[in-house]
């Protein structure tokens, strides 16, 4: 039995369509299939990690312990952080990279398709193992997503070993994903697609992939040292045996700070694609965008100890990390100014991807400015480990990374499915998310400054009002994501047909392909005729 | 009602300092010169951030309102300008350098721990603080005093819910006090916002900080580093006394300590030990082993029907006195006096149906602890 497609293309009949059934997804080496798998996995993790956030916010709705015990509360904060960072945000970016990078550079697929399959299929096992710890005796990891020793070694629940193994698997998956992306971008560009013609999403991912290769082994190293301390009698992080608990923090944050940029650089790339399309104007300062992204990546290796201003660093160390951290504001500022200059004197329309992108620029900037405040070491002594920090990093991760992912999904969804999503529903989803996010995280600045430490299950009465506001916001934000899921399902099943261009002013190779994009694309390299750098129009 | 006001206040985005003080929106200026310069730094960088935000978001809003397609706006074609890029690289750079000077000055002052008049060693324990006045032979633990019934919502919550302790750290006003911080188990962080002191207490290492409080009164803070289950339940309370009052307090506190030594020599009845043991148990043990002695499966062993307590009296006493290395069980010989130790061990041996009927005397504990 031949499909109509095979009848039309008899020469290609072995390669033209996916295998039927479950085996298609298990064995696939197709970048579009793997991209979809990554994105669906990430959505599932977003909903699981989000539910945990709602458990946290429900407990914090009022002072007193109502719903959960402190030990379970700590498991929730830990698992929420780990799942959102490693399960939701990072796989979503890899999913978008899988789908879009080959189409953007004119490649037929990723450079290493079998490894691509493997790097995805590791993830469900890693996260099943991590989630299974919730049902173990002694409970899931409860030491925070930063798992500082010795709380995570000598004083950890037995499930910590499963956590370590899960982190190793995630690390292997990320490193393989990064190698694949670098190989694709450097080797599979269509003739004429020079580096300085690459769309910014591709550029930011190239730089992110190098960051991943540089720091995921460091994470693997630090969890291995934990494993040795727990099971094999070493004392890396135990002062009684000649080790140093602060060493843990140095190694962790040497991974952790670049990790923060791993979660935001691809977001920069996505909004740099979307804003020019809906402003109908080329991206302002393409070259400076590439340089700014590279500078941020390089600086990210020399700022790690700003997470550790209170551990008792020597004065010189404190000064060095304060100044280097402040320096990051410069390239980040350049990026924000460039986006604003792209909108300035454009001809803007406000479809859902653009709404999410504009909200990204505004709210990410708020998160960046509170980051600048946190860089001032003497002031950080007051902010450190309070809700001010929680507000700061949620502003850069939720309306930052997550909004950019949603913007990207709405932007490319018609290309993937061949249908437009429901625009009204998209806008309702945006506005509910926007209000919910701000209601949740803005008051956290106030309760942090007023003195509420982070990671506490119960709090003093003076923090009660704003905690209640934050919890209400969290439930609005959380449940409005169901609209997103509904919109995705509807769009996958049908809707208004999209043409190849999809958006009036969309520019780039992916928009020269039909919508939905065929299973195999650019088997023949496309001709690159644009004389000017891309990154939009 | 308060909620409505808070929400309105939030939606209007008002951040004037008057409102900030009333609704606790902002840092407190604190009670030392250092804490006030930290507050000034905070406000300075905050206003700089607001100014940047107003300019950037202003231009953006202008574009969103006037350069929209529905208003017939035509897209211009400019897309790069090296001059503009250089300008908006340099301006932030200059602002940052201007910011770095006052920040460094305050930081250098905060690191100058010389010439202190009093040294207090602060040790973090899961989940309490220990204060030792170095050279003064005064040493006590400071434990949360909010009743468990308030936390579990069976009683109305008091004014200082979760921010109250049995014995606050007492400091003299206008004297430079040096803090030496360390920990007995995991990393804690000692934070008193009114003094702008936050320093990690790290096992095996000693950190330094200092403060010179200027205004007598009671000031409250909390542990700032996740340190396990009851991280949210180890507050810090500091009472600042005028200098003469502080000297009187110090003398009196040392006298109380010698009274305690005498109490250990008295004979104690089982009932007296049980009564005292119950209150010690609630403060020191119930956090992990739970008020009913049930523990938490897989993490903290149950004491009710515990084979150790029921069959091995020596082992029970040894565990309480010396702890269990490599676990959360601390060595209480260093934390409690012999009366409290005897009382709590006796209580554990008789409560929740353990009913061994025997009692442990303070003198027996003292004999065991004698080198």
Interface residues (C-beta under 8 A of the other chain):
Chain A: X63 X64 X65 X66 X70 X71 X74 X136 X137 X138 X139 X142 X143 X144 X148 X150 X151 X154 X155 X157 X158 X238 X239 X240 X244 X245 X246 X279 X280 X281 X282 X283 X284 X285 X286 X287 X288 X310 X311 X312 X315 X318 X319 X322 X323 X326 X327 X329 X330 X333 X334 X336 X337 X340 X341 X342 X343 X344 X345 X346 X347 X348 X349 X350 X358 X361 X362 X365 X366 X369 X370 X372 X373 X376 X377 X378 X379 X381 X382 X384 X385 X386 X439 X442 X443 X446 X449 X450 X451 X453 X454 X455 X456 X457 X458 X459 X460 X461 X462 X463 X465 X466 X468 X469
Chain B: X2 X3 X6 X7 X10 X23 X24 X25 X26 X27 X28 X37 X38 X41 X42 X45 X46 X49 X52 X53 X56 X57 X59 X60 X62 X63 X64 X67 X68 X69 X70 X73 X74 X75 X76 X77 X78 X79 X80 X81 X84 X85 X88 X89 X92 X93 X96 X99 X100 X103 X104 X106 X107 X108 X110 X111 X126 X150 X151 X152 X153 X157 X159 X160 X161 X162 X163 X185 X186 X187 X189 X191 X193 X196 X197 X198 X199 X200 X202 X203 X204 X205 X207 X208 X220 X221 X222 X223 X224 X225 X226 X227 X228 X229 X230 X231 X232 X233 X296 X297 X298 X299 X326 X327 X328
